[in-house]
Amino acid sequence: MLCGPVPEEFSAAWAERLVRALPDGASDVLGRLPAELSGCLATPDHVVVFRGLASPDQIFFRTTPTSVSWSTDPRDLLDGFPDFDRETLWRSCRGEDVFVYPGLGRLRPGRLAVLDARSTRTERYEEATPLDLPRRTTLRDYARLTWDLLLEETRPYAADGRRVGILLSGGVDSATVLAALTAHGADVVAYHMGTDDPSADESAYVHQVCDHLRVPLVTVDRATDDDYFSADWDQPHPYNHVWRRSLERVADRVAADGVHVLLSGLEGDTLFGPLRYGLHDVLTGDVPRREKARMLYGLLGTRWELSRLLRSAASSYSLYADPEALAEVELGSDFLVAPPGAGPEAYDLDFAPQEQTLNLGLLRPRGIHLAKPLGGRRLRRLAARLPDAYRIIPYAGRTIDKPVLRLAAADRLPPEVWRHYGRTWLGSPDERWCLDHPDVLARILGAPDARLTALGVVDPRRLRDVLADPRALRRNAENLLCSAMVELFLRDLETKTTRPEPQPRPVPRR
């Protein structure tokens, strides 16, 4: 059983070779499969599951002394309502990427698991080994190579002549993917989530991209209706992102247009943006001396205080992991009860619950496959070689993220687009919705039988205070929306895992 895009050359002979090789640990065979592919082979003796290096399909598993169970949907593996950890639910309400189900194993990218009733063995069959490039490869050389590899990753989606779609924001990631598709002559239509909120409106950049590349544009307005939430949502995980309803509207339009492959700029931030950064990364980075000198000079004009810059000369310190920096962007959690000893957010780059929920609950049921060419095998190898000093550059008093992607797009997109950085307030429409609908949030989170209150995650008194104060509502908006979706997830899961009471059998009359 396979899941993901399969190229035409995946023949019956290929499948037979895979079936023969998997029980013996088929590292060489699996490494030649598409990186977005995941799969499973069940034999009379054991089960082998594998997940491609760029596959969005998490595979979860559970073994008992008498059985082996596996699924991309963790709900399939439950015997009843789970005993959730309070800290895990608290983190999910804060929008963190956490796996909430206790006791289940999961497969990380590039790994396989061999399961039977006696043991579970996991091993890595592929990893993103850094590309072999000359020392002190320049920023522009990385940009040129990024473009060439992106062309390779997008070519299969343009090869068969069928129309494909792309989720187009106002940022450089999705716009660069679109430019690569048009370079192949692909029949592509762009979908954009529009808004009438001027603080979050990126339509000007989207129109410039589509006009420049001569691509038709479909704008689907972001959800502003009173009933932002739906009791009909299918949620294998808590959907801890504020765009659930808006993406549902986009999916409906994509399906109505008969488009079955939808590309995105996902993974651009992870692979090309700053994971860590500091003076140490510039001083020790494998970059040309002239570029290094410019970066060091540019750092003096940034918003970071000199004391923090000097601290970042140590490899153990990152300006992006500094408690002061994290406090500057901390979202309001005034109504949530932090567990004792809870530490700062721990990032899990291999698991995005909102992405899997988007796939399983929204796109797959509508016959849509979401592709992420920026996360393909070739570009992952380039990102593994990319010095941290090239993930951000200080320039004219600002810190410009993803400079490699921006330079790759410089000759292919309007300058207003690839230079666009940090001018929009994307959370503004969601904050405005919360300001207009505190009653909806109160009905979900403040209900007498609210699960999060019973579990000690939400403080009902502090919740009432937040909902009554417009300033607190705006500050807590994102976490309020995420918490409401966690609450709905718990209610939905309860109905799916609670077995009906057995009814007494009628006594036959004599």
Residue pairs with C-beta under 8 A, 6 or more apart in sequence:
1 39
1 40
1 41
1 42
2 37
2 38
2 39
3 37
3 38
3 39
3 55
3 57
3 72
4 34
4 36
4 37
4 38
4 52
4 55
4 57
5 34
5 36
5 37
5 156
5 261
5 369
5 371
6 34
6 37
7 34
7 156
17 29
18 26
18 29
18 30
18 33
18 39
18 41
19 41
21 28
21 29
22 29
22 30
22 41
22 48
22 50
22 112
23 41
23 43
23 45
23 46
23 48
25 112
25 114
25 123
25 125
26 125
27 125
27 126
30 50
30 52
30 112
30 125
30 126
31 125
31 126
33 52
34 52
35 52
35 53
35 54
35 55
35 126
35 376
35 377
35 380
36 52
36 54
36 55
36 56
36 371
36 372
36 376
37 52
37 55
38 49
38 50
38 51
38 52
38 55
38 57
38 59
38 72
38 107
39 49
39 50
40 47
40 48
40 49
40 50
40 59
40 70
41 47
41 48
41 49
45 116
46 68
46 114
46 115
46 116
47 61
47 68
47 70
47 114
47 115
47 116
48 112
48 113
48 114
48 115
49 59
49 61
49 70
49 107
49 112
49 113
49 115
50 107
50 111
50 112
50 113
50 125
51 57
51 58
51 59
51 107
51 108
51 109
51 110
51 111
51 112
52 109
52 110
52 126
53 109
53 110
53 126
53 127
53 128
53 377
53 380
54 109
54 267
54 372
54 375
54 376
54 377
54 380
55 109
56 355
56 356
56 359
56 370
56 372
57 72
57 356
57 359
58 72
58 106
58 107
58 351
58 356
59 70
59 71
59 72
59 106
59 107
59 113
60 70
60 71
60 72
60 73
60 74
60 77
60 101
60 104
60 105
60 106
60 107
61 68
61 69
61 70
61 71
61 77
61 104
61 105
61 106
61 107
61 113
61 115
61 120
62 68
62 69
62 70
62 77
62 103
62 104
62 105
63 69
63 115
63 116
63 117
63 119
63 120
64 117
65 117
66 117
67 117
68 115
68 116
68 117
69 76
69 77
70 77
70 115
71 77
72 356
72 360
73 236
73 360
74 101
74 104
74 236
74 237
75 236
75 493
75 496
75 497
77 101
77 104
78 101
78 497
80 497
80 498
80 499
81 493
81 494
81 497
81 498
82 100
82 101
82 102
82 103
82 493
82 497
83 102
84 100
84 102
84 455
84 490
85 100
85 102
86 339
86 455
86 456
86 457
87 339
87 342
88 98
88 99
88 100
89 100
89 238
89 452
89 455
89 457
89 486
90 336
90 337
90 338
90 339
90 342
90 457
91 98
91 342
91 345
92 98
92 100
92 238
92 240
92 353
92 482
92 486
93 240
93 333
93 336
93 452
93 457
93 458
93 479
93 482
93 483
93 486
94 240
94 331
94 333
94 336
94 345
94 479
94 482
95 240
95 241
95 331
95 478
95 479
95 482
96 240
96 345
96 346
97 240
97 347
97 348
97 351
97 352
97 353
97 354
98 348
98 353
99 106
99 237
99 348
99 351
99 353
100 237
100 238
100 353
105 113
105 120
105 122
106 351
107 113
107 122
108 350
109 350
110 124
110 125
110 126
110 127
110 128
111 122
111 123
111 124
111 125
112 122
112 123
112 125
113 120
113 121
113 122
114 120
114 121
114 122
128 377
128 380
128 381
128 383
128 384
129 381
129 384
130 381
130 384
130 385
131 145
131 381
131 382
131 384
131 385
133 145
133 385
135 286
136 286
136 287
136 288
136 289
137 286
138 287
138 288
138 291
139 287
139 291
139 390
139 393
139 403
139 404
139 407
140 407
142 382
142 386
142 390
142 404
142 407
143 404
143 405
143 406
143 407
143 408
143 410
144 408
145 382
146 272
146 379
146 382
146 404
146 405
146 408
147 180
147 408
147 412
149 376
149 378
149 379
149 382
150 176
150 177
150 180
150 373
150 374
150 379
150 408
151 180
151 183
151 184
152 376
152 378
153 180
153 373
153 374
153 376
153 378
153 379
154 177
154 180
154 181
154 184
154 186
154 263
154 373
155 184
157 164
157 181
157 186
157 261
157 263
157 371
157 373
158 164
158 181
158 184
158 185
158 186
158 187
158 188
159 184
161 187
162 187
162 260
162 261
163 187
163 188
163 189
163 258
163 259
164 181
164 186
164 187
164 188
164 189
164 259
164 261
164 262
164 263
165 188
165 189
165 190
165 191
165 254
165 257
165 259
165 261
165 262
165 263
166 174
166 177
166 178
166 181
166 188
166 189
166 190
166 191
166 262
166 263
166 264
167 174
167 191
167 192
167 250
167 262
167 263
167 264
167 265
168 174
168 175
168 178
168 190
168 191
168 192
168 206
168 209
168 210
168 217
169 192
169 193
169 202
169 206
169 265
170 202
170 203
170 204
170 205
170 206
170 417
170 420
170 424
171 202
171 205
171 265
171 268
171 420
172 265
172 268
172 402
172 405
172 406
172 409
172 413
172 417
172 418
172 420
173 265
173 266
173 268
173 269
173 374
173 402
173 405
174 264
174 265
174 268
175 205
175 209
175 265
175 409
175 413
175 417
175 418
176 265
176 268
176 374
176 405
176 408
176 409
176 412
176 413
176 418
177 263
177 264
177 265
177 373
177 374
178 188
178 190
178 209
178 213
178 215
178 263
179 213
179 409
179 412
179 413
180 373
181 188
181 263
182 188
182 213
182 214
182 215
183 412
188 215
189 215
189 216
189 217
189 218
189 257
189 259
190 206
190 209
190 210
190 215
190 216
190 217
190 218
191 218
191 219
191 220
191 250
191 253
191 254
191 262
192 202
192 203
192 206
192 217
192 218
192 219
192 220
193 219
193 220
193 221
193 222
193 243
193 246
193 247
193 250
194 201
194 203
194 219
194 220
194 221
194 222
195 201
195 221
195 222
195 429
196 221
197 428
197 429
197 432
199 424
199 425
199 428
200 424
200 425
200 426
200 427
200 428
200 429
201 424
202 424
202 426
203 219
205 416
205 417
205 420
206 217
206 219
207 217
208 414
208 416
208 417
209 215
209 413
209 414
209 417
210 216
210 217
212 413
212 414
218 253
218 257
220 246
220 249
220 250
220 253
221 249
222 243
222 246
222 249
222 429
223 245
223 246
223 248
223 249
224 429
224 433
226 437
226 440
227 440
228 245
228 433
228 437
228 440
228 481
229 245
229 440
229 444
229 484
229 485
229 488
230 245
230 248
231 488
231 492
233 239
233 244
233 361
233 488
233 492
234 360
234 361
234 365
234 492
235 357
235 361
235 485
235 488
235 489
235 492
235 493
236 356
236 357
236 360
236 361
237 353
237 354
237 356
237 357
237 489
238 353
238 482
238 485
238 486
238 489
239 353
239 354
239 357
239 358
239 361
239 485
239 489
240 353
240 354
240 482
240 485
240 486
241 354
241 482
242 427
242 430
242 477
242 478
242 481
242 482
244 354
244 485
247 358
247 362
248 362
251 362
251 363
251 366
251 368
252 366
254 262
254 366
254 368
255 366
255 367
255 368
259 368
260 367
260 368
260 369
261 368
261 369
261 371
262 363
262 368
262 369
262 370
262 371
263 370
263 371
263 372
263 373
264 370
264 371
264 372
265 374
266 355
266 370
266 372
266 374
266 375
267 372
267 374
267 375
267 379
268 374
268 402
268 405
269 402
270 349
270 375
271 374
271 375
271 379
271 380
271 383
272 374
272 383
272 386
272 391
272 402
272 404
272 405
273 391
273 392
273 401
273 402
274 320
274 388
274 391
274 392
274 401
275 320
275 388
275 391
276 318
276 320
276 321
276 388
277 312
277 318
277 319
277 320
277 388
277 389
277 391
277 392
278 309
278 311
278 312
278 313
278 314
278 317
278 318
278 319
279 296
279 299
279 309
279 310
279 312
279 313
280 312
280 313
280 314
280 315
280 317
281 387
281 388
281 389
282 292
282 295
282 296
282 299
282 389
283 292
283 296
283 313
284 315
285 292
285 387
285 388
285 389
285 390
286 387
287 295
287 387
287 389
287 390
292 389
295 389
295 393
295 394
298 393
298 394
298 395
298 396
299 309
299 394
300 306
300 309
301 394
301 396
301 397
302 394
302 397
302 398
302 399
303 397
303 399
304 312
304 319
308 319
308 322
308 324
308 325
309 319
311 317
311 322
312 318
312 319
319 325
323 344
326 344
326 345
331 475
331 476
331 478
331 479
332 466
332 472
332 475
332 476
332 477
332 478
332 479
333 476
333 479
334 462
334 465
334 466
334 472
334 475
334 476
335 445
335 458
335 459
335 462
335 463
335 465
335 466
335 476
335 479
335 480
335 483
336 457
336 458
336 459
336 479
336 483
337 456
337 457
337 458
337 459
355 370
358 370
359 370
363 369
363 370
373 379
386 404
390 403
390 404
391 401
391 402
391 403
391 404
392 399
392 400
392 401
392 402
392 403
393 399
393 400
393 403
394 400
398 421
398 422
400 406
400 421
401 421
406 418
406 419
409 417
409 418
410 418
427 477
427 478
430 477
430 478
430 481
431 473
431 474
431 477
431 478
433 477
434 441
434 473
434 474
434 476
434 477
434 480
434 481
435 470
435 473
435 474
435 477
438 467
438 468
438 473
440 484
441 467
441 480
441 484
442 463
442 464
442 467
444 450
444 484
444 487
444 488
445 452
445 453
445 458
445 463
445 480
445 483
445 484
445 487
446 453
446 460
446 463
446 464
446 467
450 458
450 460
450 487
451 487
451 490
451 491
451 494
452 458
452 483
452 486
452 487
452 490
453 459
453 460
457 483
458 483
465 472
466 472
466 473
466 476
466 480
467 473
473 480
